[in-house]
Amino acid sequence: MSLDKKTKYRYDSYDWDEEQDIIRIMQRCQRNWDYTKQIPDEVVNRLLWVAANSPSKQHEAYYDVYYTTDRTVIADLYQHTWGNTQSRNPPANARNSQMNANMYMVFVTKQPPTMQNSSNSGLPLATDEPERYENAVVSVGIAMGLVMRTAIKNGLVTGCNKSNGNGPDHNNYWEKRLGIYEDACINNTKQILYGIGIGYPQENRPRWESDDLELCIGASNGHNLTAQLQENSYSLDNDSISENPPREVKIVNIAENKEAVDPHGAVHQLPETIEFAVHSSKPRNINVIEIK
């Protein structure tokens, strides 16, 4: 097969090695950030353009993009990102520090006001078809990947996360701060899905270390928790994340304590630093299979 000159030039000039390097960097999740640096406005606008112009099924609007570069806002939202498992026995979890970055972008799924598909009778489908949520998830995934690639191309690193609005007594704080509480929690027409921390890494430090000194003991994830003691506490072997009343937990400062007891009576030997598991170096079973 012969190629025209323009196509051949594109093939020959395409830097495959660079593309592979970008993808390998995208696989890594950043957990600490250099706040002495600020992302240039031009780069912020590039990232937002990519997020808003990413491809979607039938070119419909399956999500909105919320963002901030204000450290005060990011630090405030960060307080309600509990959920990263630090220990299972005894159970403990930490905040998701990959969102506590120089810039934060979060994708909120929604029901598009348009409907480009029709039923087999030819009538347009309802705009609130539940199957459309799959389209929203895929659309957000495509956008996040392109935003990450753009960030890496601009010399930044990223940390994707899903612990948006978790932790003890969070009371839907994120939904209220984003101004979508009624749509998300009452009407069920919107949902906070995924977010990306974007920024500069701290130099000469492992990316999996957090600056946070607080640990949530008594639970291994951030769902359905309270730090306000209840009369009926759960036992350590209760693994539910949805039962009511919420599971009791306690937040402790690891710099002030070497040992702590959670509301369930378990003794925790506290770590000197909060670190996160690294999975990008592990093999994974994704098969590439030719269809014949």
C-alpha positions, 0 to 999 in steps of 0.5 A: 500500500502506497501512502501520499506524501502528507500521510507518510510524513505524519507516520515518519515524524510521529515520535512513538517513543515519546508517546509511550513515555507519556502513557507510562507517566499517565499511569503514575499517580502523584500524591504530593505537590509543590505549591511554590509553583503555579500553573500558567493561565495559558496551560489551565485554559488548554486543559479546560478546552480539552476537557470541554471538547473531548469526543462523546457519543453523538456529541452530546453533553454527558458531563460538566467540568468543575475546576479550581486553581485556588489553594484555599478551595482545593484544601477545603474540598480535600478535607472530605476525601477520606477513603484510601485504605491504609490498613485492613487489620486493624482498619484505617484509611487516609485522605486521597492526597492526589486531589490536593494539587495545584489545580483540581478538575472534577467531572460531574455526569448529567442527563443531556437535554438532547437525544440523538437516538431513536426507538425501533418505531422511529420515535426519539428516546427519552432524554433520561434513559438509564442506559445513558449513564454508560455513555456518561461514564465513557465520555468522562473517561475519554476526557480524563485521558485526554486531559492527562495527556495534555497535562503531561505534554505541558510538563505537569503530573496528575493524580486521578481519584474518586474519593470526592465527598467521602469521610466522617460526617461529610453531609454531602459537602462536595455537592453543596460546595459545587452547587449541585446538591439538589440535582445530585442528592434529591433529583438524581440527575447529576453525579460527581464521578471522577476528578484529576489533581494536576500540578507540579511534583515535589522534587526528590521525593517519592510520589507515593508519600503524602504531606497529610499527618491525619489518619482515620482509624476504625474503618478501611474506606471512607463510606458511611462513617461518623466521628461522633460516637453513637450508642451502637457501634459496629464490630470489627468484622462488619464489612458493610459500607452501606448499613445504617447507623454509620461506622464509628471512626476516630481521626488521629494525628500521626505526628502526635501519637505513636499508638491509638485506640479506635472506637471498636477497641482495636489498637493501632501502631501509627506510621511515621508517614502516610504512604500509598500503594503503588500498582503501576509497576505490577503486571496486569491481565489485559489481553490483546486478541485479534478477531478472526 
